[in-house]
C-alpha cells in the first residue's frame, strides 16, 4: 500500500478513520446514480462530482486497475411511468418508458461530461438485473426476513435486531413517528416493499415468492442486487447524498446483511451534504430547481451561461459533508478563478507537467478536503503570476487531477457579448498598436473590451520578457 494514508468520515460509525480496503488489489465503491425521468439538477450533480474526486484519489493511491467504481441507473420507477404517460400519451406505455429513460440517460451523460466526470467502471441499469433481484428476494423469504402479502413481498424489519444503525434511530422511534396510513397487508408500519404487483400496461416481470401475478421491484432492492453483482457481498465504500441515509441506504443495509448473513454491507458509508439555491431549499414549488443543463446552455440562473469547469470549481470549494449554498456570486467567483488559471496556463505555454504536489494530495486524502486543495491551487496561481513556471506547471497538473482542464476553455464563454475568438483578435490588434506606439488605438480597444465586462491584464513573460496580455470576466 502507498505511504499516503486516506482518512474518510464514515456515516455508519460517525468517525473519521484511516481507510483500509478489504483487498488492496480490488478496491470497490458503489454510488447511487440517477433515476432517469428528468434532467439531472445541481443537487444530483453534487454526489457525481464528489465521488468522481474520490475515484480519482483511489486510482492514484491504489492504481487504476485496482479500483472498481459502480454507479447505477434506476430505470424502473413510478416517476418514470408518470413522466412517460405525460410526455407520450398516445404511445404504448412500455415504449414510452423506453423513450424517456433512453433520452434522459443520454442527457445525464452529456451534462456530467461537461463537468469532466470520469466514467465509472460499471453503470448497470436496474432493468438489466431483474433475475438477480428476484433471487435476492427469494433468499430473504427463505431466511425469514421477508414475507408475501397480497402479491407484494415486504421486508420484515422486526427480523433485524439493529435495524436503524445507519440513521441512528430505533425501530420504536420510527414507528412512533409514522404519520401516514399504513397499508393493511403490512405486519409492521416500517416494513418496506421489495416487490409489488404491476398495474395494467406497466413494466412487469415474473415475480418471486411463487406469486402468480407479474410485478416489478421496489427501489431499495435494486442497489443491493446490483452492488452484490459487481462488488460482492461486502465491499469498501458506499456513497450518495445525505437525503438517502433513510430510508434508502438503511434499507439497503437491512436487505444485504440479512440476505448474506454479514455484519456489514459496506465498510465505509459516505454522504454529501444538502444543496440550497440562494439560501433556499431547492424545490419545484419555489421554482428554483436548476438543472445542470440550465447552467450550461441557458441563462436561467444569473442571466448567463456558465462553464463546466466553473461549475465544478464551485462544487469543490465547499467540503462535501457541509451544506452548499448555490449562488450566482459563487459561480461568478468560480468563473473568474477558472479564467485566471487558464490565462496562467496559456501565458506559460504549459505542455508538460510534474507530479501532483504532496500538499494537495494530502488535502484530498484527508476526507476529500477539496477546499484546502483549491486554496493550494490559488497559492500556486499567485506564484505563477509572479513568474514561477514550476508553479504554473503544478497548477495545471493538480487542477487536471481535480477534473479541471484548460484545453477547451474558449468554447465555454458563449454568454459574452462577443466570442472569445473575437476577444483574442482585438487583443492581437491592441498588441500590434502598442508595438507601433499607437497608444490611442491601444487604449480604445482596452476601453471597448472593458465596457463589455472584459478586463485585460498585461504581464511580462518570465523568460522571454515579451508582454503577454490575458483577459478575464470582470
ABEGO torsion letter per residue (X at the ends): XBABBBBBBBAAAGBBBBBBBABAABBBBBBBBBBBABBBBAAAAAAAAAAAAAAAAAAAAAEAAABBBBBBBBABBAAAAAAAAAABAABBAAAAAAAAAAAAAAAAAAAAAAAGBBBBABBBBAAAAAAAAAAAAAAAAAAGABBBBGGBBBBBAAABAABGAAAGBBAAAAAAABABBBBAABABAABBBABBBBBBGBBBBBBBGGBABBBBBBAAAAAAAAAAAAAEABBABBBEBAAAAOAAAAAAAAAAAAAAGBABABABBBBBBBBBBGGBBBBAAAGABBBAAAAAABAABGGBBBBAAAAAAAAAABBAABBBBBBAAAAAAAAAAAAAAAAAAAAAGBABBBBBBAAAAAAAABGGBAAAAAAAAAAAAAAAAAGBAAAAAAAAAAAAAAGBBAAAAAAAAAABABBAAAAAAAAAAAAAAAAAGBAAAAAAAAAAAAAAGBBBBBBBBAAAGBBBBBBBBX
